Amino acid sequence: MRSVGTAIARSQAPPLSRPTGAGAQGFVRREGVRLLVDDQPYRFVGGNMWYAAYLGVDAPYGDRARLGRELDALAAMGVTNVRVVASSEEGPLKNSIKPGFRGPGKDYNRTLLAGLDYALAEMGKRGIRAVLYLTTFWEWSGGMMTYLSYVNGGNYLNMNDPAHPWPAFANFNAQFYGNRAAMDLYRDWIRTVVGRTNGVTGKPYADDPTIMAWQLSNEPRPAGGDAVRPDTGLPPRSTTA
């Protein structure tokens, strides 16, 4: 039996999709194990440009000129797809970025959301598509630990805290999946972003083919170490109540 990689290598695959400068023409869709655009195979070179929305803001911490230069450079190298953060949760964690897209309430950061609008509009001009991710397991952009701190009275662990070595952070963080209040806040955010209309293009996010996919979380884990139940692969019930 040939491996998938061998089969692809031996097939006469069409070339990678290239930036056209005319914007995304159609939605990427899945058919079986293939990605298609307008019934043609969609193959791409991708990169991680998590900070695109931050560069896109009209504020002192933004840099729209740099965003344009970097997108031009990526397009010139043949990159047609980048992954972009579409959520960062501001809170008490020592190593998380600030400002965030959101805090514990619904007073969302409209400046950062407008930065995301601008970044997507600039990507669309260059025929570059986006994968938008909506939270993270890790603390660098707030993530699940910050959601838990919003609803549990402010309790949290910092990653790499010598007083709480691995896998304490991961085990604590796994409470997120079973915490109804934290999940409700997270789902509210998803509804806000997916239901948003781009203030630059006037196009609803849900109707914008520049957005290839939504990533529910960056690098989610069930827990760490022996905290995973062997029967289900989920955290212990005691940590998800």
N, C-alpha and C positions, 0 to 999 in steps of 0.2 A: 504494500500500500504506500503510495507516495504521500509525502507530507504536503501540507497546504503551500508552504514556501517553495518546495520543489515544483509543484504543479504551476504556481504562478511564474516561477523563473523560466519554465519551459514553454509557457504559453506566449502567444504574440499579443502582449498587452498593449492597449493604446497608450499614448504618452500621458504624462501627468497633465491635469488641468492647469492652465496658465492664467495669471492675472491678465485681464483684458483692458483694464482702465475704464470699462464701461459699466461696472457694477455687476452684482450678482444677477443672473438672468432668470433663474428658476430655483425652486426649492431642492435641496438635497433630500432624497428619499431612499428608503431601504427596500430592497427586493431580495428576499432570502439573505445571503451573506454578502450581497453587493450593495454599494452605494451608487445611486444614479442621479443625474441631473438631466432633465429633458430626454429621458430614456437612453442617455449615454453614460458609460462608466465614469464615476467621479473618483479620481485618484489625486492625492494632494501631498504637498510638503507642508508640515505644520510646525508651529513654534509656540512658545509660551510667552505671552506679553501680558502678564497678569495686571500690570500697572497702567494699562491703556486708559482706563476711565480717569485715573488720577492725573495723567498728563492732559487729558481732555478738558479739565475743569477750567472755568474762567475765574480763577482765584490765584493768590500768590503761590500756592504749592503746585499749580498746574503749569504746563509748558506745551502749548499747542504747536509751536514751531518744532520742538523736538519730536512730538508725536508724528508730525508730518514727515520729518526726515527719516525717522525709524521705519515708518510704514513704507516709504519710498524705497528704502534700502532692502526691506524684506521682499517687496514686490520685485525688485531688480534681481534678487537671488532666486526667484521662483517660488517663494512661500505664498501659499494661497489660503492658509487657514491658521488662525491663532487662537489660543485659549486666553480668556479674559475674566478677571474676577468681577462678578456682578453682585457681590455682597461682602461686606466686612463688618463684623459686629464689634462695636466699641464698648470696652469694659475695663475690668481691673487687671487683666493679664499683663505681666511684666514686659513681654516681648512682642506684643501685638501692635500693628500699625494704627496710626491715628492721623486724620479723622477716619471714622468708619461710615459706612453707608447707613447704619442704623444703631439705635440704642435700645433700651428695654421697652420703650413705648412705640407709638406710631409717628413720632416726630422724625421721620426719615430725612436723611441728608439730601436735600433737593439739589444742592450744588454738585454733589458727586453723581447723582442720577443724571443731571444735565451733562456732566463730563462723559458718562457712558453713552448718552445720546450722540454727543459730538464724535466720540471715538468710532462708534458704529457707522456714522455717516461718512467719516473719512475712510474707513475700511471699505465701505461699499463703493466709493468712488474708484478704488483701486482693484476691485474684484477680489478682495480678500474676505473670507468668511470667518465667523466667530463661533467658538464654543464658549458659552457663558456658564460659569459655575457659581453655585448658589449658597454654599457654605463650605467649611473645611473641618476635617477632624483635628487639625493641628492648631496651635495657638497664634501663629504669626499674623493671621487676619481675624482673630477673635474666635470664630468658629463655635463648635458645639459646646465647649467648656464655657464660653461666654453666655450662650443661651441658657445653660444650666444656672449660671450665677444670677441671671435675670429673675429666675423663678424660685430659687431655693434659699432665699435670704442672703445671697451674696457669697455663698461658699464656692471655692474653686481651688484648683492646684495649678501651679505654674509648671510648664515643661522644664525638665532638667533641674528641678529643685533638689538639692542634695538631701534635704529632709524627707523627700518623697521620691526615691529612685524608681526607675522603670521596673515594673509596668504600672506603677500607681496612677500616672497621668491617664494612660489608656483605659485602665479599669474604671476610673472615676468618670471619664468622658463617655463611656458606653452607657451610662444612665440616660443619656440624651434620647436614645431610640425609644425608650419606654416611658419617657416623661411627657405626659399629655400636654401640660402647660407650655413646655419648651417647644414641643412639636407644633402646637398651635401658633406660636409666634413665628416659627420658621415657615409654616405654610402661608401665613399672612404675607410674609415677605415674598414668597414665590408668586402668590397671586398679584402682588403689586408690580413685580418686575415683568412677569409674562403678560400682564394686562396693560402694560404701559404703552403710551404712544410717544414716539420719538419727537422731541421738541424741535429738532433741526429739520428732519425730513417730513414730519407730519404723518409718518407711516406707523401703524401699530406694530409693536414688536412681533406679535403673533403672525403678522402678514409680511414680515421682512425676511426675504431669503438670504440676507447677509448673515442672519443667525442660523447656523447649521444645526446646532444641538444645544440642549440644556444639560449640564452636568449637575446632578442633585447635590453632590459633595465631592470635594477634593480628597482623595485617598481615605475613604471611610474604612474603619476597622471594627470588628465586633467587640474587641477589647484587647488585652495584652496578656501574655504568659498563660497561666493556668486558669485564667478567668473565663475562658471560653468553654461552654458545655460541650462535651464530646458527642452528645446525642443529637444536638441541633446546630452546633456551631455558633450559638448565640451566647450573650453574657448570661451569668446566673440570674435567676429570678430575683434574688435578693438585691441585685444592683439595678434592676430595671423597674422596680415598683414605683 
